[in-house]
Amino acid sequence: MKNLYSVNYRAVFAFAFLTFSLFLSINVKAQDNVINSQQQNVSSQENDKGLWDSYKNNVAETWMAPQQQDLFLPVLTRHNRHTHSQKQIDGYNEHPWGGGYGISRYDEKGNWHGIYAMAFKDFFNKWEPVAGYAYEKIWQPLDDKEFRLGAGYITAVSARDNYDYVPFPLVLPLVSVGYSRLTFQATYIPGTNSKGNVLFGWLRLQI
């Protein structure tokens, strides 16, 4: 029982640490952006922003001027049957119970930006926290503009029980299909034989 409490405390601490670090870094970036915008003169170089500057600006703008709030519900964990043995799969948890909260916005091009924090049961049935930023380019292929498809990426920090909840970074692909306020999003965690190669999906509800 003491070991169980110890694991839970470590998971809670890691989740709180990741979320606090994310929000603190966003606030610092937002303040830097305001100061820089006040100090910089208008020049031709302002129209030639690098990818890193664009990324930082998008994160800061999403944090400072969100358009909606989101609830997250993990619903899918599926290990690649070609890289994991049946014995391994039988021992995995593929029901990622958990939840999360985030804020998001759509930019002038209709693309989606989000900042989120989520916790769920990993495939060892241990709590895994994750917090980060996500971007999706949005397509509306039908006449019904409530229906949309998305593709982009997530950048995040996570922590796992089998790594003693030491935080580590993530950069992963992201795809989605949505209608109105409900969106299904998914990512794929690459890996090698018996490690990684996991499809992970969740529902995002705009509130």
HELIX and SHEET records of a PDB file:
HELIX    1   1 LYS A    2  GLN A   39  1                                  38    
HELIX    2   2 SER A   44  ASN A   47  5                                   4    
HELIX    3   3 LEU A   51  MET A   64  1                                  14    
HELIX    4   4 GLN A   86  GLY A   91  1                                   6    
HELIX    5   5 ASP A  161  TYR A  163  5                                   3    
SHEET    1   A 9 GLN A  68  HIS A  79  0                                        
SHEET    2   A 9 GLY A  98  TYR A 106 -1                                        
SHEET    3   A 9 TRP A 112  LYS A 121 -1                                        
SHEET    4   A 9 TRP A 127  TRP A 139 -1                                        
SHEET    5   A 9 PHE A 147  SER A 158 -1                                        
SHEET    6   A 9 PHE A 168  TYR A 179 -1                                        
SHEET    7   A 9 LEU A 182  ILE A 189 -1                                        
SHEET    8   A 9 VAL A 198  GLN A 206 -1                                        
SHEET    9   A 9 GLN A  68  HIS A  79 -1                                        
END                                                                             
